[in-house]
């Protein structure tokens, strides 16, 4: 028999999901150890539906355990019975059904689920699954001399089929309720629902969700208007009973801190905050020490959270504090600038600057959640928004020609706000999430994200990170234009590629030449010297991200410094003679 739903307080999100199911069941699929039974019970309770475990139903009908069925009658007999039981359970919905690992592999079962249910794949990486199943002896398929190899083989065979499920949720360590909340979000998106305001209000706000798939450390990026008011509820679900140390800057504190604090108070989250001066100068050893000591003085424990609430400077600084204090605390990114929402808040790069260069001291430390409230961008100065847009353009140039072309036609809509802005941010985050998942520690493909940065970081260093002269996104814009022109100079792409990149950057008001920097006086030697402090330098050799075409960039290693110096001289000569 299934388990009857408990009596729960009214949950508008749950009610909306159940109504949209229209009598269909939710069917959890996934390999052994993915948590289908544990998650299924909690999901059913949250939705007010009956929970049924198909394996338990098979054992009840047969009067013997599944290992006994396998031993006595063999796997084909069991699979036929499994198919019939799942078909019966689907006909009796709506309910939450946890299925055995092989059930979804049957084509007839998949077809029935597609008609009478919504399939939800709980996807786990090998390390998590092996840790869960290796000490248990009741898995018939693992009763052999090399169960570890068997599990790997099953993953290889089954994951392409599981990927046909209607929605996917990462099965990770930690409280099951967190996974349930992500599952409800996935169901909402599949069913065409907007995520309702988690503070219990009547309004709804459309959200985009991107998952950074890092196995047990996977996390969700939520993008939408009004997320700041939901932050407390989401953080309370993420880390029940945890306190939060908010790190912000004075400008963001003035504009938005009360909204965040009210949200945390409503969710019962204890918090305190520390504000730093806005600007790149706060990414220093001295400010890092001040913020670290403030977190310790606030008696925040290792199980508590650091909230990075601000732009890229605050995110880098607060993330490095979280990576360091008590040898590592979890943290949440709530980016308030466009640049931070599309780039620095995602991927786990944290750090501070040194007199020797930008971001040379830091750590890889992934956030547990990213909340990108697009409403916060309304208070962003136009210059800062434009600078952040440079990073959006970067994603199109390095990997997605269609996105670049979309930006050429819709950039005014992105600047205006609304759905176009949310789409541009979500598309940027999706590209970065894919690259980070493939190369978390920047040993290969992730370096593509530095397109334009070797030039840009050198220029920032030369102006001593003076934001009145050059902010980071402007440096990136000049750097992308330079990298494109350098690619043409090396014969890697036709001139129209560089011309098109430069034209779009100019169209939105971004600088594209070194001479566009106010008061520029340095020469090619100074720029080249600054470049040798870049993090991509390997054994004294320069590395650049160069372009073959829009949407097709690559990592160029061991670039001849003499060739770079000659290019810089050419660039500076053009700048001096420009009208």
ABEGO torsion letter per residue (X at the ends): XBBBBBBBBBBAAAAAAAAAAGGBBBBBBEBBGAGAAAAAAAAAAAAGBBBBBAAAAAAAAAGBBAAAAAAAAEAAAAAAAAAAAAAAAAAAOBBBBBBBAAAAABAAAAAAAAAABBBBBBBBBAAAAAAAAAABAABAAABBABAAAAAAAAAAAAAAAAAABABBBBBBBEBAAAAAAAAAAAAAAAAGBBBBBAAGBABBBBBBBBBBBAEAABBBBBBEBGAAAAAAAAAAAABBGBBBBBBBBAAAAAAAAAAAAAAAAAAGBBBBBBBBBBEAAABBAAAAAAAAAAAAAAGBBAABBBBBBEBAAAAAAAAAAAAABGGEBBBBBBBABAAAAAAAABGGBBEBBBAAEBGABEBBBBBABBBBBAAAAAABBAAAAAAAAAAAAAAAAAABAAAAAAAAAAAAAAAAEEAAAAAAAAAAAAAAAAAAAABAAGABAAAAAABGAAAAAAAAAAAGGBAAABBAAAAAAAAAAAAAAAAAAAGABBAAAAAAAAAAAAAAGBBABAAABBGBABBAAAAAAAAAABAABBGGBBBBBBBABBGBBBBBBGBBAAAAAAAAAAAAAAAAABX
